Amino acid sequence: MSAAPFRPIDPASPIRVLLAEDEPNLGMILERFLVSRGFAVTTVSNGRVALETLRAECFDVALLDVVMPEVDGLEVLRQLREAPMPPEAIVITGNGTIETAITALKMGAYDFLSKPYRMAEVELLVKRAWEKRMLAWDNLHLQSRLRRATTHPQFLTQYAPLRAVLSLIDRVAPSAWPVLVTGDAGTGKDLVARLLHARGEDPDGPFVEVNCAALPASLLEAELFGVDTGAFPGADHRKVGLVELAAGGTLYLDHIGELEIALQGKLLRALETGTVYRVGGTQKVPVNARVIASSARDLSRMVQAGSFREDFLRRINSTCLVLPTLRERAVDIPLLAEHFLGQFGAQSGAGAVRLGADVAAVLERYRWPGNVRELRNVMERAALLATDGVVHAVDLPLGVDACGAPRPTPVVATDAIRELDRAFADAALLEGLTLEELERRHIAAVLDRTHWHQGRAADILGISPKTLYRKIREYGFTRPAGGARP
């Protein structure tokens, strides 16, 4: 038995009430009264239909008559309370016995009413039950709201094109339209998503982040949409999906280019219809979250290649924000470096840490393939190694000296690297290679150059770690002894 947890974004949305009453005249009178008071009411006349309706739709409050055909109200209540976030239940009894009321309360009913009752009493109880349900829903997201209360996302920049992007963020944040954020790895796509949420209509709502590259499609579908009891062996309990948990807030789909085609179709349908089904379920679950997606890949090229749905791209691309690389916004490098040093100096207890005079040239000459994320990591290390609160060029693991010239670095002269170098040096050799073989050799060479640091290799190759792992398996690569971990 289930009823999906759901919090409407619009405070004016009517409270949804299921009225299960076997007396037709009384049910009609109570329904008309509740509708006149602004509630959205669905009326059924027996317990079996009540259970079917609760499986098919979501309600905030259920008014359950104890005496009903086929299935009584207490049995409906028992099955209803098995759901993770069921509607609040008010039990209506005609005999008014204390035993019935106590049983209903022990089973989790919000309250009970004895016939005959006053209409005003029903209205008051329904409103209070709804308020309790909303409070329970808010408590699910208490931790994330507390984190947002103490964390204020900042995007520091002096680069004019990026300031224009930030201005566009301020304009689109209050809307409910989907936003696509693109840019190389480490350029700040996650930060932009949090800015859009923090400056949106409901910054206190949930911010649910989904890494589409972290799980295979079968597991990701279950995480996104939830799982009904018995959907597959081992599914002993109903699991609420991330789409449901994001109701009233933001659903952030990171690395969206890694979604399988089939899952793209299911998400597209969910966004267009406003509903989704849990895995193995038959109940429609409302989709009521603002969608933000991000990708370091060129989705338009993926559409041309047939690996990304064009209609799905149009759906998530109402507004597209393109983030520049750190090389493009070189004017921001000193600003960001000082900012990160201030953060890490305070965290490490080292106090104020500043950049030495010999550092500026090193920072400017380096190409920053990992963008802002790499700069942040470098400054964290530099803050720990700083002598007397000053960071010098030797403290920066960037492969360039204080004059900006490249430092000689040892290169592992493996067969893969030598073969690839010879192939690129002699165009005739390329003619004998298939595209697949060229890709295999290139990946092997990059893995060797990075000493099998798969995270860094993925950045250099311009693909996600998930894609690199798949390529390693496809080509049968084996990590050499002593190879770095990702």
C-alpha positions in Angstrom: 0.0 0.0 0.0 1.3 3.5 -0.8 0.7 7.1 -1.1 3.5 9.2 -2.4 5.0 12.0 -0.3 4.4 15.3 -2.0 4.6 18.9 -1.1 3.1 21.4 -3.6 5.2 24.4 -4.6 2.2 26.6 -4.8 0.8 27.3 -1.3 -2.6 27.9 -2.8 -2.8 24.3 -4.1 -5.9 22.6 -2.5 -5.5 20.0 0.1 -6.3 16.6 -1.5 -8.7 14.5 0.5 -9.9 11.0 0.0 -13.4 10.5 1.6 -14.3 6.8 2.1 -17.9 6.7 3.3 -20.4 3.9 2.6 -23.5 6.1 3.2 -24.2 7.8 -0.2 -26.2 10.7 1.2 -23.7 11.5 4.0 -20.8 11.2 1.6 -22.4 13.6 -0.9 -23.1 16.2 1.8 -19.6 16.0 3.3 -18.0 16.1 -0.1 -20.0 19.2 -1.1 -19.1 20.9 2.2 -15.3 20.2 1.8 -15.3 21.3 -1.8 -17.0 24.6 -0.8 -14.2 25.1 1.7 -11.5 24.8 -1.0 -10.5 21.1 -0.7 -10.0 18.7 -3.6 -12.1 15.7 -2.7 -12.4 12.2 -4.1 -15.2 10.1 -2.7 -15.4 6.3 -2.7 -18.0 4.0 -1.1 -16.1 0.9 0.1 -12.7 -0.1 1.4 -11.5 -2.0 -1.6 -12.0 1.0 -3.9 -10.4 3.2 -1.3 -7.2 1.1 -1.4 -7.2 1.1 -5.2 -7.6 4.8 -5.3 -4.8 5.4 -2.8 -2.5 3.2 -5.0 -3.4 5.2 -8.1 -3.3 8.8 -6.7 -1.7 10.8 -4.0 -3.6 12.4 -1.1 -2.8 14.6 1.8 -5.6 13.4 4.2 -7.8 10.3 4.2 -11.2 10.3 5.9 -12.0 6.6 6.6 -15.4 5.3 7.8 -14.8 2.2 10.0 -17.8 0.3 8.7 -17.5 -0.2 4.9 -18.2 -3.1 2.5 -15.4 -5.6 1.4 -12.6 -3.9 3.5 -13.3 -2.0 6.7 -11.7 1.3 7.6 -9.2 -0.1 10.1 -7.8 -2.5 7.5 -7.5 0.4 5.0 -5.6 2.3 7.7 -3.3 -0.6 8.5 -2.3 -1.0 4.8 -2.0 2.8 4.4 0.4 3.2 7.3 2.9 0.8 5.5 3.8 3.5 3.1 6.9 5.6 3.8 5.0 8.9 3.8 1.3 8.1 3.8 -1.5 10.7 4.0 -2.8 11.5 7.5 -5.8 9.4 8.3 -8.9 10.5 10.3 -11.2 7.5 11.2 -14.9 8.0 11.3 -16.9 5.7 13.5 -20.7 5.3 13.9 -20.7 3.5 17.2 -18.3 5.8 19.0 -16.7 3.1 21.1 -13.6 4.0 23.0 -12.0 0.7 21.9 -12.3 1.6 18.2 -10.8 5.0 18.8 -7.9 3.7 20.8 -7.2 1.0 18.1 -7.3 3.6 15.3 -4.8 5.9 17.2 -2.5 3.0 18.0 -2.5 2.1 14.3 -1.3 5.6 13.4 -4.5 7.6 12.8 -4.2 11.3 13.3 -7.6 11.5 15.1 -11.1 10.1 15.0 -14.6 11.4 14.6 -17.8 10.0 16.0 -21.1 10.2 14.2 -23.0 12.5 14.2 -20.2 15.2 13.8 -20.2 18.9 13.0 -19.0 20.0 9.6 -16.7 22.7 11.1 -15.1 20.0 13.2 -14.3 18.0 10.1 -12.8 21.0 8.4 -10.6 21.8 11.4 -9.3 18.3 11.7 -8.5 18.0 8.0 -6.5 21.2 8.1 -4.6 20.2 11.2 -3.8 16.7 9.7 -2.5 18.4 6.6 -0.3 20.7 8.7 1.2 17.6 10.4 1.9 16.0 7.1 3.7 19.1 5.8 5.8 19.2 9.0 6.8 15.6 8.5 7.8 16.4 4.9 9.8 19.4 6.0 11.7 17.3 8.6 12.9 15.0 5.8 14.9 17.9 4.4 15.9 19.5 7.7 19.6 18.7 7.3 19.9 20.1 3.8 18.1 23.3 4.8 20.5 23.7 7.8 23.5 23.3 5.5 22.1 25.9 3.1 21.5 28.2 6.0 25.2 28.2 6.8 26.6 27.9 3.3 26.2 30.8 0.9 27.3 29.8 -2.6 29.7 32.4 -4.2 30.9 32.7 -7.7 33.9 35.0 -7.7 34.9 36.6 -11.0 36.1 39.7 -12.7 35.8 38.2 -16.2 33.1 40.2 -18.1 31.6 37.3 -20.1 31.2 35.2 -16.9 29.6 38.2 -15.1 27.1 38.3 -17.9 26.3 34.6 -17.2 25.8 35.4 -13.5 23.4 38.2 -14.5 21.5 35.7 -16.5 21.4 33.4 -13.5 19.7 36.1 -11.5 17.0 36.5 -14.2 16.2 32.8 -14.7 16.5 31.6 -11.1 13.0 32.6 -10.0 11.4 30.7 -12.9 10.5 27.0 -12.9 12.0 26.4 -16.4 14.7 23.8 -16.8 18.3 25.0 -17.1 21.2 23.3 -18.8 24.7 24.2 -17.5 27.6 23.2 -19.8 31.4 23.6 -19.5 34.6 21.6 -19.0 35.1 19.6 -15.9 35.9 21.8 -12.9 34.5 25.0 -14.3 31.8 25.4 -11.6 28.7 23.7 -12.9 27.7 22.4 -9.5 28.1 25.8 -8.0 25.8 27.4 -10.7 23.2 24.8 -9.9 23.2 25.7 -6.2 23.1 29.4 -7.1 20.0 28.8 -9.2 18.4 27.0 -6.3 19.4 29.5 -3.7 18.1 32.4 -5.7 14.9 30.6 -6.8 11.4 30.9 -5.5 11.8 28.3 -2.8 15.4 28.2 -1.5 14.3 26.3 1.6 13.0 23.5 -0.6 15.1 20.3 -1.1 18.1 20.3 -3.4 18.5 16.8 -4.6 21.7 16.0 -6.6 21.9 13.0 -9.0 25.3 12.0 -10.5 24.1 10.3 -13.7 27.6 8.9 -14.3 27.9 7.1 -10.9 25.6 4.2 -11.4 24.6 1.8 -14.2 21.2 2.5 -15.9 19.3 -0.2 -14.0 20.3 1.1 -10.5 20.0 4.7 -11.6 16.4 4.2 -12.6 15.6 2.8 -9.2 17.3 5.7 -7.5 15.5 8.3 -9.6 12.0 6.9 -9.6 11.9 4.7 -6.5 10.9 1.0 -6.2 7.6 -0.6 -5.2 7.5 -3.6 -2.9 8.0 -6.8 -4.9 9.3 -5.1 -8.0 12.2 -7.5 -8.1 13.7 -10.2 -5.7 14.9 -8.5 -2.6 12.6 -5.4 -2.9 10.9 -6.1 0.4 10.2 -2.4 1.2 9.0 0.5 -0.9 11.8 3.0 -1.7 11.0 6.6 -2.4 12.8 7.9 -5.5 15.0 11.1 -5.7 12.4 12.6 -8.1 9.8 12.4 -5.2 12.3 13.7 -2.6 12.9 16.8 -4.8 9.3 17.8 -4.8 9.0 21.5 -4.0 12.6 22.1 -4.7 15.4 21.3 -7.3 16.4 18.1 -9.0 20.0 18.5 -10.2 21.0 16.0 -12.9 24.8 16.1 -13.1 26.7 14.4 -16.0 23.4 14.1 -17.9 25.2 13.1 -21.0 25.9 9.8 -19.4 22.3 8.7 -19.3 21.3 5.7 -21.4 18.8 6.4 -24.2 16.0 4.5 -22.5 16.4 6.4 -19.3 16.4 9.7 -21.2 13.0 8.7 -22.6 11.6 7.9 -19.2 12.8 11.2 -17.8 11.4 13.1 -20.8 8.0 11.5 -20.3 8.1 12.3 -16.6 8.9 16.0 -17.3 6.2 16.3 -20.0 3.4 14.5 -18.1 4.3 15.7 -14.6 4.1 12.2 -13.3 6.2 9.1 -13.0 5.8 5.4 -11.9 8.1 3.8 -9.4 9.9 0.7 -10.7 7.4 -2.1 -10.5 4.7 0.2 -9.4 1.3 1.3 -10.8 0.7 4.5 -8.8 1.3 7.8 -10.5 3.7 9.9 -8.5 3.7 13.7 -9.2 6.9 15.3 -10.5 7.0 18.7 -9.0 10.6 19.9 -9.0 12.6 22.4 -10.9 15.1 20.5 -13.1 18.7 21.7 -13.6 21.1 19.6 -15.8 24.8 19.8 -16.4 27.3 18.3 -18.8 30.9 18.6 -19.8 30.1 16.8 -23.1 28.8 18.4 -26.3 25.2 17.2 -26.2 24.4 18.6 -29.7 27.2 16.3 -31.1 25.8 13.4 -29.1 22.4 14.1 -30.8 24.0 13.9 -34.2 25.8 10.7 -33.2 22.5 9.2 -32.0 23.6 8.8 -28.4 21.3 11.6 -27.0 17.7 12.2 -27.7 17.0 15.5 -29.5 13.5 15.9 -27.9 15.1 15.4 -24.4 17.8 18.0 -25.1 15.1 20.5 -26.2 13.2 19.8 -23.0 16.1 20.4 -20.6 17.6 23.3 -22.6 15.0 26.0 -22.1 18.0 28.1 -20.9 21.6 27.2 -21.5 24.4 28.6 -19.4 27.9 28.1 -20.8 30.9 28.4 -18.4 34.3 29.4 -19.6 37.5 27.5 -18.8 39.9 28.9 -16.2 42.4 29.6 -19.1 39.8 31.9 -20.7 39.2 33.8 -17.4 42.9 34.1 -16.5 42.1 37.5 -14.9 40.4 35.5 -12.1 43.3 33.2 -11.2 44.9 35.5 -8.6 41.5 36.4 -7.1 40.5 32.7 -6.8 43.9 31.7 -5.5 43.8 34.3 -2.7 40.2 33.2 -1.9 41.1 29.5 -1.6 44.2 30.3 0.4 42.1 32.3 2.9 39.7 29.4 3.2 42.3 26.6 3.7 44.6 28.8 5.9 41.7 29.3 8.3 40.7 25.6 8.2 44.2 24.4 8.9 44.8 26.8 11.7 47.8 28.4 9.8 46.1 31.8 9.9 46.6 34.2 7.0 48.4 32.7 4.0 49.5 34.9 1.0 51.1 34.4 -2.4 54.8 35.0 -2.8 56.1 37.4 -5.6 57.4 34.4 -7.6 54.0 32.7 -7.8 52.1 35.0 -10.3 54.0 33.9 -13.4 53.6 30.2 -12.5 49.9 30.6 -12.1 49.5 32.5 -15.3 51.6 30.2 -17.5 50.0 27.0 -16.3 47.1 25.8 -18.6 44.8 24.5 -15.8 43.3 21.4 -17.5 41.3 20.8 -14.3 40.0 24.4 -14.2 38.9 25.9 -10.9 38.7 22.6 -9.2 42.4 22.0 -9.9 43.3 25.5 -8.7 41.4 24.8 -5.5 43.3 21.6 -4.9 46.6 23.2 -5.6 45.9 26.0 -3.2 44.9 23.5 -0.5 48.2 21.8 -0.8 50.1 25.1 -1.0 48.4 26.3 2.2 49.7 23.3 4.1 53.3 23.6 2.7 53.5 27.4 3.1 56.5 28.6 5.1 55.9 31.5 7.4 52.5 32.1 5.8 53.9 32.6 2.3 53.3 30.3 -0.7 56.3 30.1 -3.1 56.6 28.7 -6.6 58.2 25.5 -5.3 55.1 24.8 -3.3 53.0 24.5 -6.4 53.0 21.0 -8.1 52.3 22.5 -11.6 55.3 21.4 -13.6 56.6 24.9 -14.4 59.3 26.9 -12.7 59.2 30.4 -11.3 60.0 31.9 -14.8 57.1 30.1 -16.3 59.2 27.6 -18.2 58.2 23.9 -18.2 60.0 21.8 -15.7 61.5 18.6 -17.1 59.3 15.7 -16.0 60.1 12.0 -16.3 58.0 10.2 -19.0 57.5 6.5 -19.0 58.6 5.4 -22.4 56.2 2.5 -22.9 55.5 0.7 -26.1 52.0 2.3 -26.3 53.4 5.8 -26.1 56.2 5.2 -28.6 53.7 3.6 -31.1 51.3 6.5 -30.8 54.1 9.1 -31.2 55.4 7.3 -34.3 51.9 7.1 -35.8 51.2 10.8 -35.4 54.7 11.7 -36.7 54.2 9.7 -39.8 50.8 10.2 -41.6 51.3 7.0 -43.6 51.1 4.9 -40.4 47.7 6.4 -39.6 46.2 5.0 -42.8 46.7 1.5 -41.5 44.9 2.1 -38.2 41.2 1.9 -37.6 39.5 4.6 -35.5 39.0 2.0 -32.7 42.7 1.0 -32.7 43.7 4.7 -32.7 41.4 5.3 -29.7 42.8 2.2 -27.9 46.4 3.4 -28.3 45.5 7.0 -27.3 43.8 5.9 -24.1 46.7 3.5 -23.3 49.2 6.3 -23.9 47.3 8.8 -21.6 47.0 6.2 -18.9 50.7 5.6 -19.1 51.6 9.2 -19.0 49.4 9.8 -15.9 50.7 6.6 -14.3 47.2 5.2 -14.4 45.6 8.0 -12.4 42.2 7.5 -13.9 40.6 10.7 -12.7 43.3 12.8 -14.3 43.4 10.6 -17.4 39.6 11.1 -17.8 40.1 14.9 -17.6 42.8 14.9 -20.2 40.8 12.7 -22.6 37.7 14.9 -22.1 35.5 12.0 -21.0 33.8 11.0 -17.7 35.5 8.5 -15.3 32.5 6.2 -16.0 33.3 6.2 -19.7 37.0 5.7 -19.1 36.3 2.7 -16.8 34.1 1.2 -19.6 36.8 1.7 -22.2 39.4 0.0 -19.9 37.2 -3.0 -19.7 36.4 -3.0 -23.4 40.1 -2.9 -24.4 41.2 -5.4 -21.7 43.7 -3.0 -20.2 45.4 -4.1 -16.9 46.7 -1.8 -14.3 50.5 -2.1 -14.0 52.0 -2.8 -10.5 52.3 0.4 -8.6 49.8 2.3 -10.8 48.0 5.2 -9.2 44.4 4.8 -8.0 41.7 7.1 -9.5 
